[in-house]
Amino acid sequence: MQVTVETGEGLARQMIVELPPEDIEQQIDQRLRDVARNARLPGFRPGKVPMRVLRQRFGESVRGEVFGEMIKASFSEAVTQAELRPAGMPEFEADIDQGTRRYAYTAKFEVLPQVKLNSLKDHEIKRPIVEVLEDDLDAMIERLRKQRKTWTQVERPAANGDRVMISFTGTIDGEAFPGGSAENHPLELGSGQMVPGFEEQLIGAVAGEERGVDVTFPENYQAANLAGKQVLFSVTIADVAEPVLPEVDADFVRGFGVEDGDLDKFRADVRANMERELKQRVDSKLKSQVMDALVEANPLDLPAVLVAEEVKVLKGQMFQAAGGASFELPDELFADPAKRRVALGLIVAEIVKQQGLSPDAARVRATVEGLAASYEKPRDMVDYYYADRQRLASVESLVLEEMVVELMLQEAKVQDEPMTFEALTETSEAA
């Protein structure tokens, strides 16, 4: 097998592979002999069809079949011989000339870039130093109260924080549009559920009132037919209700799994969850900074095929998060995060390779138990991960990333940054 490689622009490669004709012709003859045993053609007894007739009838199809199999069988050996690392599936083009007994093919593909790792010694990483205080605990319990709030109808004008039950129809230049209307829709004023400007114009409304709400959709709105458009909504308010927060008593805490209704135990459980969340947020902030530093310190020429595949993954994730919404977003919207993820995948893989990192079983187990701790039945979640090799592999990848982050933190300049729990939570949610 003769292999010739031509270098194209960037990471593009064209590999020409010439296969030994005797190997292919030998397989073709063997395949035709196999066909001969059972071939049934008019004018010939079963199994007695002459080879020349079989070649005329089946030769081309058998040759194509054998050649296709030889391409698949030889490609891996050819790239190894040429010391190439393809970044995706190649495009094959056959080059067959029976007169000269030439059996060759051209494979076009991109290769993975060479990753030359640079140190992070000049990069500064800020490590949040945060403590869960009593005020933070009280604020969290207040948030839990709000999550369990109920609604009581009132006979006064709607205020921010109230819930209004509305029916509405939207029009653009007097014409209704798909998805622009709803019946008996509950809306908490100030929640930001609706397009900017909508909820503010319902403050002061009373039950039974009809209002016109005039808004302009953002230029970057996900539905292209509404982006930047001025829309007039005709809104009918069925009722207005105010929130009623539950008392923090035994009945309240039982709703959070504290069966005996003990308030001190409830506060201890909430604090433990907050401290677990705190560690996750601190780790996440450190990881994000390290990954940003790695991308900045190690610029790479990225294979377009890998970026395109990552764009598809990100679009699929957004599609699922949106509940299967029908709107289509342009690939360009996902290009930058896709490039970042591809670059990090290559860089982290090279670090793991050079440092010989591997996730030990004890650390993987501890990570699984940490992920399961926030569930009602942690043991069931641990079993869930260990019941499927693919799920466990995702945790092993997470552990490897953590090990890379720890290693890079030893190189970088790490500065402690005192923060409040609230500030850390806000920055994490914003990110």
C-alpha positions, 0 to 999 in steps of 0.5 A, a space after each residue: 500500500 502506497 500512501 501520499 499526503 498533500 497538505 491543503 489550507 490550514 488543517 486540510 489534508 488530502 491522502 492518496 492511497 494506492 492499494 495492491 491490485 493482486 489483493 483486490 483481484 484475488 478477493 474479487 475472484 474468491 467472491 465470484 467463486 462464492 457466487 458461482 456455487 449458488 448462481 441461477 441464470 437462464 440457460 445454465 444449471 445451478 452452480 455451473 455458470 461459467 466464470 466469464 459469464 459471472 464476471 460479465 453479470 456480477 463483476 462490476 458490483 463485486 468489484 465495487 463491493 470489494 473495493 469499498 471494503 478495502 477502503 474501510 479496512 485500509 484507511 486506519 492503517 494508512 493514516 497511521 503510516 502517514 502519522 496523521 490524526 483525522 479530526 472527523 469522517 473523511 470524504 472518499 473518492 475512488 480512482 480505479 483503472 482496470 486497464 492499468 490495474 490501478 486501485 486507489 482512492 483519495 481521502 479528504 479530511 482535516 487533522 487535529 492540530 498539534 497542541 503545544 502547551 504554554 504555562 499559566 504562570 503569568 495568568 491571575 486567578 481569583 479564588 472566592 473566599 466565602 462563608 455562610 453567615 446567619 443572615 445568608 441562612 435567614 435569606 435562604 429560608 425567606 426564599 424557600 418561603 416565597 417558593 411555597 407561597 399561595 395566592 389570595 384574591 384582592 379587590 385593589 389595583 395590582 402591584 409589583 409582586 402580585 399575580 394577575 390572571 390575564 387573557 390577551 391578543 397581540 397584533 402587529 399593524 392590526 393583524 394577529 400573529 401566531 403565538 400572540 394570544 393566550 387565555 387565563 394566563 397567570 402572570 406574576 408582575 415583576 417576574 420578567 416572564 413577558 417581553 420587557 415593558 409588558 408587566 410594568 404596564 399592568 401595574 395599577 390594573 383591577 379585576 375586570 379591566 381591559 388594557 392596551 399594552 404597547 411593547 417593542 420586541 428586542 432586536 435579538 428576540 429568538 422569534 425572527 418574525 417578532 424581533 424589533 417589531 412593535 406589538 399592541 396587546 389587548 389584555 383583559 384582567 380576570 383577577 388580581 391576587 397577592 402572595 401569602 407566605 407560609 409561617 416557618 413552623 413544624 408544618 412548613 419544615 416537614 414539607 422539606 423532609 424534616 419529618 419531626 418538624 424540628 426547626 433547628 434540624 431544618 436550619 442545619 439541613 439548609 445550611 448544609 445544602 448552602 455550604 455544598 452549593 457554596 463549594 460547587 460555585 467556588 469550584 465552578 468559578 475557579 474552573 471557569 477562570 482556569 479554562 479561560 486562561 488555558 484558551 487564552 494561553 494556547 491559541 489553536 487552529 481548530 478543525 471546522 468539522 469539530 466546530 460544526 459538530 459542536 454547534 449541532 450539540 449546542 443547538 440540540 441542547 437549546 432545543 431541549 431546554 426550550 421544550 422543543 420550540 419550533 424556532 430556528 436559530 442561526 449557527 453563528 449564534 453558537 460559533 464562539 461557545 462551540 470553538 471554545 469547547 472544541 479548543 478546551 477539549 483538545 487542550 485538556 486532552 493534551 494535559 491529561 496525556 502529558 501528565 498521565 492523569 487518570 481518575 482513581 476509583 475513590 475520587 470518582 466515588 466521592 464525586 458521585 456521592 457528592 452529586 447524589 447528596 442533594 437528592 431525596 434518596 442519595 443511595 438510589 442516585 449512586 446506584 443510577 450512576 454505577 448501573 451504566 458505564 456511559 453515565 459513570 464515564 461522564 463523572 470520570 471526565 468531570 474528575 479529570 477536568 477537576 484534576 487539570 484545574 488543580 494542576 493549573 492552579 499550581 502554575 497560575 497566580 492565585 489571589 484570594 477574593 473575599 465575597 459574600 454568599 449573595 454576591 457569589 450567587 449573583 455572579 454565578 447565576 449571571 454567568 
